[in-house]
Amino acid sequence: MRDNYTSNYSSREAYSKAERMSARTYNLSIGFVLLWGFIINAFMCAFTSEFFSGMYESSPIIFVIAYFVVSILGIAICRMKNGIGLTFLGYHLIVFTVGTLLAISVPQFSNVSILNACVITVIVTLVMIVFSTIKPDVFLSMGKTLFICLTAAIIIELIMLLFGIHIPTLWDFAIVILFCGYVGYDWAMAQEKERTLENAVDSCAGLYLDMINIFVRLLGRGGNSRSSK
């Protein structure tokens, strides 16, 4: 799905001069939209944890189905390219659905663990962005490989969950490395698009999911739960 999602931008679309932005403004827009998504998630974790935990406990199957439906809807809306309004809506749907899971799981960990995972995620992301800026062709050539690896990882994890197989720590770090590659790839793809606000928001969808996956894996393996303390 990700390859189809990003391949739509292999050829530049026609935008008016008024819609085009400078490289600096374009990249800053990506940064601000990402930050806005994480602020929303932080507020959800701080104030809606009990609410979404209660929803999940009362009807976990309905909760999971609703999560996937809204997530897929958000991704589909981002892909439509029907204007900045709809693209921004799609991004918010993705942020909201991911935020519901974060609101349930993240508050279970200590503040120190959460902060450490956040800092490492930001550092890793910035490093990969720098590498991607210097050598974009390297990351652009990794698209199919990353997609195959991600598909295989999803299948393997589903099998592990289905048969109750314990997921080793090294596996989580391998997934972190995979999404580090995706950060570089999605950033390189973002630079290939026409520099408009709509494309900046759209690029944030992939980068946001990359960073969230890195954060969750690091927190899950390196964090200390509040109950254990």
Biotite code that builds the C-alpha atoms (Angstrom):
import biotite.structure as struc

atoms = struc.array([
    struc.Atom([0.000, 0.000, 0.000], chain_id="A", res_id=1, res_name="MET", atom_name="CA", element="C"),
    struc.Atom([2.816, 2.389, 0.840], chain_id="A", res_id=2, res_name="ARG", atom_name="CA", element="C"),
    struc.Atom([4.463, 1.953, -2.586], chain_id="A", res_id=3, res_name="ASP", atom_name="CA", element="C"),
    struc.Atom([1.191, 2.727, -4.326], chain_id="A", res_id=4, res_name="ASN", atom_name="CA", element="C"),
    struc.Atom([0.685, 5.621, -1.943], chain_id="A", res_id=5, res_name="TYR", atom_name="CA", element="C"),
    struc.Atom([3.997, 7.279, -2.749], chain_id="A", res_id=6, res_name="THR", atom_name="CA", element="C"),
    struc.Atom([4.321, 6.319, -6.406], chain_id="A", res_id=7, res_name="SER", atom_name="CA", element="C"),
    struc.Atom([1.501, 8.696, -7.245], chain_id="A", res_id=8, res_name="ASN", atom_name="CA", element="C"),
    struc.Atom([4.052, 11.473, -6.998], chain_id="A", res_id=9, res_name="TYR", atom_name="CA", element="C"),
    struc.Atom([6.711, 10.119, -9.341], chain_id="A", res_id=10, res_name="SER", atom_name="CA", element="C"),
    struc.Atom([5.538, 12.705, -11.855], chain_id="A", res_id=11, res_name="SER", atom_name="CA", element="C"),
    struc.Atom([5.065, 16.309, -10.753], chain_id="A", res_id=12, res_name="ARG", atom_name="CA", element="C"),
    struc.Atom([1.541, 17.690, -10.878], chain_id="A", res_id=13, res_name="GLU", atom_name="CA", element="C"),
    struc.Atom([0.670, 21.107, -12.200], chain_id="A", res_id=14, res_name="ALA", atom_name="CA", element="C"),
    struc.Atom([0.148, 23.728, -9.508], chain_id="A", res_id=15, res_name="TYR", atom_name="CA", element="C"),
    struc.Atom([-0.314, 27.448, -9.823], chain_id="A", res_id=16, res_name="SER", atom_name="CA", element="C"),
    struc.Atom([2.547, 29.724, -8.833], chain_id="A", res_id=17, res_name="LYS", atom_name="CA", element="C"),
    struc.Atom([0.506, 30.951, -5.871], chain_id="A", res_id=18, res_name="ALA", atom_name="CA", element="C"),
    struc.Atom([0.357, 27.423, -4.441], chain_id="A", res_id=19, res_name="GLU", atom_name="CA", element="C"),
    struc.Atom([4.071, 26.728, -4.725], chain_id="A", res_id=20, res_name="ARG", atom_name="CA", element="C"),
    struc.Atom([6.345, 27.308, -1.748], chain_id="A", res_id=21, res_name="MET", atom_name="CA", element="C"),
    struc.Atom([10.058, 27.757, -1.227], chain_id="A", res_id=22, res_name="SER", atom_name="CA", element="C"),
    struc.Atom([12.021, 24.704, -0.102], chain_id="A", res_id=23, res_name="ALA", atom_name="CA", element="C"),
    struc.Atom([12.491, 26.187, 3.366], chain_id="A", res_id=24, res_name="ARG", atom_name="CA", element="C"),
    struc.Atom([8.805, 27.024, 3.826], chain_id="A", res_id=25, res_name="THR", atom_name="CA", element="C"),
    struc.Atom([7.792, 23.624, 2.474], chain_id="A", res_id=26, res_name="TYR", atom_name="CA", element="C"),
    struc.Atom([10.050, 21.711, 4.872], chain_id="A", res_id=27, res_name="ASN", atom_name="CA", element="C"),
    struc.Atom([9.084, 23.915, 7.816], chain_id="A", res_id=28, res_name="LEU", atom_name="CA", element="C"),
    struc.Atom([5.429, 23.216, 6.996], chain_id="A", res_id=29, res_name="SER", atom_name="CA", element="C"),
    struc.Atom([6.134, 19.494, 7.194], chain_id="A", res_id=30, res_name="ILE", atom_name="CA", element="C"),
    struc.Atom([7.796, 19.997, 10.568], chain_id="A", res_id=31, res_name="GLY", atom_name="CA", element="C"),
    struc.Atom([4.951, 22.105, 11.981], chain_id="A", res_id=32, res_name="PHE", atom_name="CA", element="C"),
    struc.Atom([2.244, 19.701, 10.785], chain_id="A", res_id=33, res_name="VAL", atom_name="CA", element="C"),
    struc.Atom([4.121, 16.775, 12.316], chain_id="A", res_id=34, res_name="LEU", atom_name="CA", element="C"),
    struc.Atom([4.506, 18.697, 15.576], chain_id="A", res_id=35, res_name="LEU", atom_name="CA", element="C"),
    struc.Atom([0.790, 19.521, 15.561], chain_id="A", res_id=36, res_name="TRP", atom_name="CA", element="C"),
    struc.Atom([-0.047, 15.823, 15.218], chain_id="A", res_id=37, res_name="GLY", atom_name="CA", element="C"),
    struc.Atom([2.189, 14.914, 18.149], chain_id="A", res_id=38, res_name="PHE", atom_name="CA", element="C"),
    struc.Atom([0.672, 17.701, 20.283], chain_id="A", res_id=39, res_name="ILE", atom_name="CA", element="C"),
    struc.Atom([-2.776, 16.230, 19.626], chain_id="A", res_id=40, res_name="ILE", atom_name="CA", element="C"),
    struc.Atom([-1.481, 12.798, 20.655], chain_id="A", res_id=41, res_name="ASN", atom_name="CA", element="C"),
    struc.Atom([0.068, 14.235, 23.824], chain_id="A", res_id=42, res_name="ALA", atom_name="CA", element="C"),
    struc.Atom([-3.252, 15.806, 24.850], chain_id="A", res_id=43, res_name="PHE", atom_name="CA", element="C"),
    struc.Atom([-5.072, 12.554, 24.085], chain_id="A", res_id=44, res_name="MET", atom_name="CA", element="C"),
    struc.Atom([-2.636, 10.603, 26.260], chain_id="A", res_id=45, res_name="CYS", atom_name="CA", element="C"),
    struc.Atom([-2.982, 13.139, 29.076], chain_id="A", res_id=46, res_name="ALA", atom_name="CA", element="C"),
    struc.Atom([-6.755, 13.586, 29.132], chain_id="A", res_id=47, res_name="PHE", atom_name="CA", element="C"),
    struc.Atom([-8.500, 10.707, 27.304], chain_id="A", res_id=48, res_name="THR", atom_name="CA", element="C"),
    struc.Atom([-6.677, 7.621, 28.565], chain_id="A", res_id=49, res_name="SER", atom_name="CA", element="C"),
    struc.Atom([-9.473, 6.385, 30.825], chain_id="A", res_id=50, res_name="GLU", atom_name="CA", element="C"),
    struc.Atom([-12.137, 7.137, 28.215], chain_id="A", res_id=51, res_name="PHE", atom_name="CA", element="C"),
    struc.Atom([-10.543, 5.109, 25.408], chain_id="A", res_id=52, res_name="PHE", atom_name="CA", element="C"),
    struc.Atom([-9.415, 2.369, 27.798], chain_id="A", res_id=53, res_name="SER", atom_name="CA", element="C"),
    struc.Atom([-13.039, 1.990, 28.880], chain_id="A", res_id=54, res_name="GLY", atom_name="CA", element="C"),
    struc.Atom([-14.200, 1.858, 25.265], chain_id="A", res_id=55, res_name="MET", atom_name="CA", element="C"),
    struc.Atom([-11.680, -0.855, 24.451], chain_id="A", res_id=56, res_name="TYR", atom_name="CA", element="C"),
    struc.Atom([-12.499, -2.932, 27.537], chain_id="A", res_id=57, res_name="GLU", atom_name="CA", element="C"),
    struc.Atom([-16.234, -2.734, 26.911], chain_id="A", res_id=58, res_name="SER", atom_name="CA", element="C"),
    struc.Atom([-16.023, -3.853, 23.275], chain_id="A", res_id=59, res_name="SER", atom_name="CA", element="C"),
    struc.Atom([-12.509, -4.658, 22.009], chain_id="A", res_id=60, res_name="PRO", atom_name="CA", element="C"),
    struc.Atom([-13.654, -6.140, 18.683], chain_id="A", res_id=61, res_name="ILE", atom_name="CA", element="C"),
    struc.Atom([-15.731, -3.096, 17.743], chain_id="A", res_id=62, res_name="ILE", atom_name="CA", element="C"),
    struc.Atom([-12.895, -0.823, 18.874], chain_id="A", res_id=63, res_name="PHE", atom_name="CA", element="C"),
    struc.Atom([-10.335, -2.589, 16.660], chain_id="A", res_id=64, res_name="VAL", atom_name="CA", element="C"),
    struc.Atom([-12.685, -2.650, 13.659], chain_id="A", res_id=65, res_name="ILE", atom_name="CA", element="C"),
    struc.Atom([-13.442, 1.071, 14.074], chain_id="A", res_id=66, res_name="ALA", atom_name="CA", element="C"),
    struc.Atom([-9.720, 1.779, 14.392], chain_id="A", res_id=67, res_name="TYR", atom_name="CA", element="C"),
    struc.Atom([-8.880, 0.117, 11.074], chain_id="A", res_id=68, res_name="PHE", atom_name="CA", element="C"),
    struc.Atom([-11.889, 1.592, 9.261], chain_id="A", res_id=69, res_name="VAL", atom_name="CA", element="C"),
    struc.Atom([-11.077, 5.171, 10.292], chain_id="A", res_id=70, res_name="VAL", atom_name="CA", element="C"),
    struc.Atom([-7.335, 4.687, 9.670], chain_id="A", res_id=71, res_name="SER", atom_name="CA", element="C"),
    struc.Atom([-7.903, 3.365, 6.155], chain_id="A", res_id=72, res_name="ILE", atom_name="CA", element="C"),
    struc.Atom([-10.389, 6.177, 5.524], chain_id="A", res_id=73, res_name="LEU", atom_name="CA", element="C"),
    struc.Atom([-7.776, 8.742, 6.586], chain_id="A", res_id=74, res_name="GLY", atom_name="CA", element="C"),
    struc.Atom([-5.142, 7.258, 4.274], chain_id="A", res_id=75, res_name="ILE", atom_name="CA", element="C"),
    struc.Atom([-7.640, 7.093, 1.403], chain_id="A", res_id=76, res_name="ALA", atom_name="CA", element="C"),
    struc.Atom([-8.605, 10.745, 1.872], chain_id="A", res_id=77, res_name="ILE", atom_name="CA", element="C"),
    struc.Atom([-4.944, 11.789, 1.818], chain_id="A", res_id=78, res_name="CYS", atom_name="CA", element="C"),
    struc.Atom([-4.473, 9.903, -1.438], chain_id="A", res_id=79, res_name="ARG", atom_name="CA", element="C"),
    struc.Atom([-7.423, 11.594, -3.123], chain_id="A", res_id=80, res_name="MET", atom_name="CA", element="C"),
    struc.Atom([-5.577, 14.886, -3.605], chain_id="A", res_id=81, res_name="LYS", atom_name="CA", element="C"),
    struc.Atom([-8.806, 16.898, -3.595], chain_id="A", res_id=82, res_name="ASN", atom_name="CA", element="C"),
    struc.Atom([-7.471, 20.001, -1.890], chain_id="A", res_id=83, res_name="GLY", atom_name="CA", element="C"),
    struc.Atom([-5.741, 21.021, 1.317], chain_id="A", res_id=84, res_name="ILE", atom_name="CA", element="C"),
    struc.Atom([-8.948, 20.788, 3.363], chain_id="A", res_id=85, res_name="GLY", atom_name="CA", element="C"),
    struc.Atom([-9.570, 17.101, 2.672], chain_id="A", res_id=86, res_name="LEU", atom_name="CA", element="C"),
    struc.Atom([-5.870, 16.255, 2.905], chain_id="A", res_id=87, res_name="THR", atom_name="CA", element="C"),
    struc.Atom([-5.703, 17.915, 6.321], chain_id="A", res_id=88, res_name="PHE", atom_name="CA", element="C"),
    struc.Atom([-8.832, 16.009, 7.363], chain_id="A", res_id=89, res_name="LEU", atom_name="CA", element="C"),
    struc.Atom([-7.261, 12.721, 6.295], chain_id="A", res_id=90, res_name="GLY", atom_name="CA", element="C"),
    struc.Atom([-4.118, 13.507, 8.287], chain_id="A", res_id=91, res_name="TYR", atom_name="CA", element="C"),
    struc.Atom([-6.178, 14.298, 11.387], chain_id="A", res_id=92, res_name="HIS", atom_name="CA", element="C"),
    struc.Atom([-8.113, 11.042, 11.070], chain_id="A", res_id=93, res_name="LEU", atom_name="CA", element="C"),
    struc.Atom([-4.805, 9.137, 11.052], chain_id="A", res_id=94, res_name="ILE", atom_name="CA", element="C"),
    struc.Atom([-3.523, 11.138, 14.034], chain_id="A", res_id=95, res_name="VAL", atom_name="CA", element="C"),
    struc.Atom([-6.765, 10.595, 15.941], chain_id="A", res_id=96, res_name="PHE", atom_name="CA", element="C"),
    struc.Atom([-6.952, 6.840, 15.417], chain_id="A", res_id=97, res_name="THR", atom_name="CA", element="C"),
    struc.Atom([-3.300, 6.319, 16.336], chain_id="A", res_id=98, res_name="VAL", atom_name="CA", element="C"),
    struc.Atom([-3.858, 8.619, 19.303], chain_id="A", res_id=99, res_name="GLY", atom_name="CA", element="C"),
    struc.Atom([-6.559, 6.334, 20.680], chain_id="A", res_id=100, res_name="THR", atom_name="CA", element="C"),
    struc.Atom([-4.068, 3.468, 20.919], chain_id="A", res_id=101, res_name="LEU", atom_name="CA", element="C"),
    struc.Atom([-1.390, 5.738, 22.363], chain_id="A", res_id=102, res_name="LEU", atom_name="CA", element="C"),
    struc.Atom([-3.866, 7.029, 24.943], chain_id="A", res_id=103, res_name="ALA", atom_name="CA", element="C"),
    struc.Atom([-4.452, 3.455, 26.091], chain_id="A", res_id=104, res_name="ILE", atom_name="CA", element="C"),
    struc.Atom([-0.849, 2.240, 26.132], chain_id="A", res_id=105, res_name="SER", atom_name="CA", element="C"),
    struc.Atom([1.534, 5.178, 26.705], chain_id="A", res_id=106, res_name="VAL", atom_name="CA", element="C"),
    struc.Atom([0.230, 6.281, 30.155], chain_id="A", res_id=107, res_name="PRO", atom_name="CA", element="C"),
    struc.Atom([1.146, 2.823, 31.458], chain_id="A", res_id=108, res_name="GLN", atom_name="CA", element="C"),
    struc.Atom([4.829, 3.771, 31.233], chain_id="A", res_id=109, res_name="PHE", atom_name="CA", element="C"),
    struc.Atom([6.842, 6.103, 33.435], chain_id="A", res_id=110, res_name="SER", atom_name="CA", element="C"),
    struc.Atom([7.407, 9.689, 32.373], chain_id="A", res_id=111, res_name="ASN", atom_name="CA", element="C"),
    struc.Atom([11.152, 9.078, 32.129], chain_id="A", res_id=112, res_name="VAL", atom_name="CA", element="C"),
    struc.Atom([10.636, 6.151, 29.758], chain_id="A", res_id=113, res_name="SER", atom_name="CA", element="C"),
    struc.Atom([8.248, 8.164, 27.598], chain_id="A", res_id=114, res_name="ILE", atom_name="CA", element="C"),
    struc.Atom([10.672, 11.098, 27.454], chain_id="A", res_id=115, res_name="LEU", atom_name="CA", element="C"),
    struc.Atom([13.611, 8.847, 26.568], chain_id="A", res_id=116, res_name="ASN", atom_name="CA", element="C"),
    struc.Atom([11.660, 7.192, 23.750], chain_id="A", res_id=117, res_name="ALA", atom_name="CA", element="C"),
    struc.Atom([10.583, 10.603, 22.430], chain_id="A", res_id=118, res_name="CYS", atom_name="CA", element="C"),
    struc.Atom([14.113, 12.012, 22.460], chain_id="A", res_id=119, res_name="VAL", atom_name="CA", element="C"),
    struc.Atom([15.617, 8.959, 20.745], chain_id="A", res_id=120, res_name="ILE", atom_name="CA", element="C"),
    struc.Atom([12.844, 8.981, 18.122], chain_id="A", res_id=121, res_name="THR", atom_name="CA", element="C"),
    struc.Atom([13.458, 12.653, 17.312], chain_id="A", res_id=122, res_name="VAL", atom_name="CA", element="C"),
    struc.Atom([17.235, 12.183, 17.123], chain_id="A", res_id=123, res_name="ILE", atom_name="CA", element="C"),
    struc.Atom([16.952, 9.117, 14.884], chain_id="A", res_id=124, res_name="VAL", atom_name="CA", element="C"),
    struc.Atom([14.440, 10.895, 12.640], chain_id="A", res_id=125, res_name="THR", atom_name="CA", element="C"),
    struc.Atom([16.640, 13.968, 12.235], chain_id="A", res_id=126, res_name="LEU", atom_name="CA", element="C"),
    struc.Atom([19.683, 11.811, 11.455], chain_id="A", res_id=127, res_name="VAL", atom_name="CA", element="C"),
    struc.Atom([17.784, 9.891, 8.781], chain_id="A", res_id=128, res_name="MET", atom_name="CA", element="C"),
    struc.Atom([16.452, 13.133, 7.293], chain_id="A", res_id=129, res_name="ILE", atom_name="CA", element="C"),
    struc.Atom([19.990, 14.483, 7.030], chain_id="A", res_id=130, res_name="VAL", atom_name="CA", element="C"),
    struc.Atom([21.194, 11.298, 5.333], chain_id="A", res_id=131, res_name="PHE", atom_name="CA", element="C"),
    struc.Atom([18.183, 11.354, 3.009], chain_id="A", res_id=132, res_name="SER", atom_name="CA", element="C"),
    struc.Atom([18.842, 14.976, 2.100], chain_id="A", res_id=133, res_name="THR", atom_name="CA", element="C"),
    struc.Atom([22.470, 14.205, 1.283], chain_id="A", res_id=134, res_name="ILE", atom_name="CA", element="C"),
    struc.Atom([21.826, 10.937, -0.590], chain_id="A", res_id=135, res_name="LYS", atom_name="CA", element="C"),
    struc.Atom([18.164, 10.929, -1.697], chain_id="A", res_id=136, res_name="PRO", atom_name="CA", element="C"),
    struc.Atom([18.751, 8.488, -4.565], chain_id="A", res_id=137, res_name="ASP", atom_name="CA", element="C"),
    struc.Atom([19.937, 5.826, -2.121], chain_id="A", res_id=138, res_name="VAL", atom_name="CA", element="C"),
    struc.Atom([16.679, 5.947, -0.182], chain_id="A", res_id=139, res_name="PHE", atom_name="CA", element="C"),
    struc.Atom([14.469, 6.295, -3.249], chain_id="A", res_id=140, res_name="LEU", atom_name="CA", element="C"),
    struc.Atom([15.971, 3.073, -4.602], chain_id="A", res_id=141, res_name="SER", atom_name="CA", element="C"),
    struc.Atom([14.981, 1.279, -1.367], chain_id="A", res_id=142, res_name="MET", atom_name="CA", element="C"),
    struc.Atom([11.222, 1.661, -1.873], chain_id="A", res_id=143, res_name="GLY", atom_name="CA", element="C"),
    struc.Atom([10.412, -1.863, -3.087], chain_id="A", res_id=144, res_name="LYS", atom_name="CA", element="C"),
    struc.Atom([12.815, -3.477, -0.618], chain_id="A", res_id=145, res_name="THR", atom_name="CA", element="C"),
    struc.Atom([11.278, -1.596, 2.311], chain_id="A", res_id=146, res_name="LEU", atom_name="CA", element="C"),
    struc.Atom([7.771, -2.511, 1.177], chain_id="A", res_id=147, res_name="PHE", atom_name="CA", element="C"),
    struc.Atom([8.652, -6.223, 0.909], chain_id="A", res_id=148, res_name="ILE", atom_name="CA", element="C"),
    struc.Atom([10.330, -6.166, 4.328], chain_id="A", res_id=149, res_name="CYS", atom_name="CA", element="C"),
    struc.Atom([7.355, -4.409, 5.914], chain_id="A", res_id=150, res_name="LEU", atom_name="CA", element="C"),
    struc.Atom([4.882, -6.851, 4.369], chain_id="A", res_id=151, res_name="THR", atom_name="CA", element="C"),
    struc.Atom([6.946, -9.810, 5.590], chain_id="A", res_id=152, res_name="ALA", atom_name="CA", element="C"),
    struc.Atom([7.205, -8.268, 9.069], chain_id="A", res_id=153, res_name="ALA", atom_name="CA", element="C"),
    struc.Atom([3.434, -7.808, 9.300], chain_id="A", res_id=154, res_name="ILE", atom_name="CA", element="C"),
    struc.Atom([2.793, -11.415, 8.247], chain_id="A", res_id=155, res_name="ILE", atom_name="CA", element="C"),
    struc.Atom([5.374, -12.754, 10.708], chain_id="A", res_id=156, res_name="ILE", atom_name="CA", element="C"),
    struc.Atom([3.955, -10.719, 13.591], chain_id="A", res_id=157, res_name="GLU", atom_name="CA", element="C"),
    struc.Atom([0.414, -11.856, 12.810], chain_id="A", res_id=158, res_name="LEU", atom_name="CA", element="C"),
    struc.Atom([1.613, -15.469, 12.924], chain_id="A", res_id=159, res_name="ILE", atom_name="CA", element="C"),
    struc.Atom([3.399, -14.810, 16.216], chain_id="A", res_id=160, res_name="MET", atom_name="CA", element="C"),
    struc.Atom([0.280, -13.281, 17.741], chain_id="A", res_id=161, res_name="LEU", atom_name="CA", element="C"),
    struc.Atom([-1.963, -16.019, 16.378], chain_id="A", res_id=162, res_name="LEU", atom_name="CA", element="C"),
    struc.Atom([0.122, -18.818, 17.889], chain_id="A", res_id=163, res_name="PHE", atom_name="CA", element="C"),
    struc.Atom([1.116, -16.932, 21.024], chain_id="A", res_id=164, res_name="GLY", atom_name="CA", element="C"),
    struc.Atom([4.814, -16.847, 20.135], chain_id="A", res_id=165, res_name="ILE", atom_name="CA", element="C"),
    struc.Atom([6.887, -14.448, 22.227], chain_id="A", res_id=166, res_name="HIS", atom_name="CA", element="C"),
    struc.Atom([8.280, -11.574, 20.159], chain_id="A", res_id=167, res_name="ILE", atom_name="CA", element="C"),
    struc.Atom([12.019, -11.235, 20.948], chain_id="A", res_id=168, res_name="PRO", atom_name="CA", element="C"),
    struc.Atom([13.612, -7.891, 21.739], chain_id="A", res_id=169, res_name="THR", atom_name="CA", element="C"),
    struc.Atom([15.876, -8.050, 18.699], chain_id="A", res_id=170, res_name="LEU", atom_name="CA", element="C"),
    struc.Atom([12.801, -8.264, 16.500], chain_id="A", res_id=171, res_name="TRP", atom_name="CA", element="C"),
    struc.Atom([11.531, -4.929, 17.770], chain_id="A", res_id=172, res_name="ASP", atom_name="CA", element="C"),
    struc.Atom([14.883, -3.291, 17.119], chain_id="A", res_id=173, res_name="PHE", atom_name="CA", element="C"),
    struc.Atom([14.843, -4.748, 13.602], chain_id="A", res_id=174, res_name="ALA", atom_name="CA", element="C"),
    struc.Atom([11.453, -3.079, 13.075], chain_id="A", res_id=175, res_name="ILE", atom_name="CA", element="C"),
    struc.Atom([12.928, 0.178, 14.356], chain_id="A", res_id=176, res_name="VAL", atom_name="CA", element="C"),
    struc.Atom([15.679, -0.083, 11.736], chain_id="A", res_id=177, res_name="ILE", atom_name="CA", element="C"),
    struc.Atom([13.063, -0.799, 9.064], chain_id="A", res_id=178, res_name="LEU", atom_name="CA", element="C"),
    struc.Atom([11.112, 2.339, 9.907], chain_id="A", res_id=179, res_name="PHE", atom_name="CA", element="C"),
    struc.Atom([14.314, 4.359, 10.070], chain_id="A", res_id=180, res_name="CYS", atom_name="CA", element="C"),
    struc.Atom([14.727, 3.385, 6.434], chain_id="A", res_id=181, res_name="GLY", atom_name="CA", element="C"),
    struc.Atom([11.158, 4.475, 5.789], chain_id="A", res_id=182, res_name="TYR", atom_name="CA", element="C"),
    struc.Atom([11.848, 7.877, 7.360], chain_id="A", res_id=183, res_name="VAL", atom_name="CA", element="C"),
    struc.Atom([14.645, 8.435, 4.856], chain_id="A", res_id=184, res_name="GLY", atom_name="CA", element="C"),
    struc.Atom([12.511, 7.114, 1.999], chain_id="A", res_id=185, res_name="TYR", atom_name="CA", element="C"),
    struc.Atom([9.438, 9.196, 2.851], chain_id="A", res_id=186, res_name="ASP", atom_name="CA", element="C"),
    struc.Atom([11.539, 12.315, 3.279], chain_id="A", res_id=187, res_name="TRP", atom_name="CA", element="C"),
    struc.Atom([13.180, 11.768, -0.100], chain_id="A", res_id=188, res_name="ALA", atom_name="CA", element="C"),
    struc.Atom([9.744, 11.230, -1.648], chain_id="A", res_id=189, res_name="MET", atom_name="CA", element="C"),
    struc.Atom([8.496, 14.437, -0.025], chain_id="A", res_id=190, res_name="ALA", atom_name="CA", element="C"),
    struc.Atom([11.305, 16.377, -1.704], chain_id="A", res_id=191, res_name="GLN", atom_name="CA", element="C"),
    struc.Atom([10.307, 14.921, -5.079], chain_id="A", res_id=192, res_name="GLU", atom_name="CA", element="C"),
    struc.Atom([6.805, 16.371, -4.879], chain_id="A", res_id=193, res_name="LYS", atom_name="CA", element="C"),
    struc.Atom([5.738, 19.824, -5.944], chain_id="A", res_id=194, res_name="GLU", atom_name="CA", element="C"),
    struc.Atom([6.309, 22.164, -2.992], chain_id="A", res_id=195, res_name="ARG", atom_name="CA", element="C"),
    struc.Atom([2.744, 22.975, -1.946], chain_id="A", res_id=196, res_name="THR", atom_name="CA", element="C"),
    struc.Atom([1.004, 22.978, 1.417], chain_id="A", res_id=197, res_name="LEU", atom_name="CA", element="C"),
    struc.Atom([-1.198, 20.089, 0.317], chain_id="A", res_id=198, res_name="GLU", atom_name="CA", element="C"),
    struc.Atom([1.816, 17.927, -0.491], chain_id="A", res_id=199, res_name="ASN", atom_name="CA", element="C"),
    struc.Atom([3.507, 18.990, 2.753], chain_id="A", res_id=200, res_name="ALA", atom_name="CA", element="C"),
    struc.Atom([0.532, 17.764, 4.769], chain_id="A", res_id=201, res_name="VAL", atom_name="CA", element="C"),
    struc.Atom([0.291, 14.612, 2.680], chain_id="A", res_id=202, res_name="ASP", atom_name="CA", element="C"),
    struc.Atom([3.982, 13.859, 3.243], chain_id="A", res_id=203, res_name="SER", atom_name="CA", element="C"),
    struc.Atom([3.424, 14.149, 6.972], chain_id="A", res_id=204, res_name="CYS", atom_name="CA", element="C"),
    struc.Atom([1.104, 11.140, 6.962], chain_id="A", res_id=205, res_name="ALA", atom_name="CA", element="C"),
    struc.Atom([3.910, 8.714, 6.088], chain_id="A", res_id=206, res_name="GLY", atom_name="CA", element="C"),
    struc.Atom([6.526, 10.417, 8.259], chain_id="A", res_id=207, res_name="LEU", atom_name="CA", element="C"),
    struc.Atom([4.116, 10.543, 11.193], chain_id="A", res_id=208, res_name="TYR", atom_name="CA", element="C"),
    struc.Atom([3.443, 6.809, 11.005], chain_id="A", res_id=209, res_name="LEU", atom_name="CA", element="C"),
    struc.Atom([7.175, 6.095, 10.689], chain_id="A", res_id=210, res_name="ASP", atom_name="CA", element="C"),
    struc.Atom([7.975, 8.075, 13.823], chain_id="A", res_id=211, res_name="MET", atom_name="CA", element="C"),
    struc.Atom([5.099, 6.603, 15.797], chain_id="A", res_id=212, res_name="ILE", atom_name="CA", element="C"),
    struc.Atom([6.230, 3.066, 14.970], chain_id="A", res_id=213, res_name="ASN", atom_name="CA", element="C"),
    struc.Atom([9.783, 3.863, 16.072], chain_id="A", res_id=214, res_name="ILE", atom_name="CA", element="C"),
    struc.Atom([8.525, 5.499, 19.285], chain_id="A", res_id=215, res_name="PHE", atom_name="CA", element="C"),
    struc.Atom([6.182, 2.648, 20.213], chain_id="A", res_id=216, res_name="VAL", atom_name="CA", element="C"),
    struc.Atom([8.821, -0.040, 19.629], chain_id="A", res_id=217, res_name="ARG", atom_name="CA", element="C"),
    struc.Atom([11.429, 1.826, 21.664], chain_id="A", res_id=218, res_name="LEU", atom_name="CA", element="C"),
    struc.Atom([8.971, 2.499, 24.473], chain_id="A", res_id=219, res_name="LEU", atom_name="CA", element="C"),
    struc.Atom([7.703, -1.067, 24.558], chain_id="A", res_id=220, res_name="GLY", atom_name="CA", element="C"),
    struc.Atom([11.176, -2.579, 24.874], chain_id="A", res_id=221, res_name="ARG", atom_name="CA", element="C"),
    struc.Atom([13.063, 0.083, 26.755], chain_id="A", res_id=222, res_name="GLY", atom_name="CA", element="C"),
    struc.Atom([10.353, 1.565, 28.962], chain_id="A", res_id=223, res_name="GLY", atom_name="CA", element="C"),
    struc.Atom([9.428, 0.877, 32.579], chain_id="A", res_id=224, res_name="ASN", atom_name="CA", element="C"),
    struc.Atom([5.758, 0.521, 33.404], chain_id="A", res_id=225, res_name="SER", atom_name="CA", element="C"),
    struc.Atom([4.243, 2.566, 36.215], chain_id="A", res_id=226, res_name="ARG", atom_name="CA", element="C"),
    struc.Atom([2.802, -0.567, 37.811], chain_id="A", res_id=227, res_name="SER", atom_name="CA", element="C"),
    struc.Atom([6.234, -2.179, 38.040], chain_id="A", res_id=228, res_name="SER", atom_name="CA", element="C"),
    struc.Atom([7.573, 0.887, 39.837], chain_id="A", res_id=229, res_name="LYS", atom_name="CA", element="C"),
])
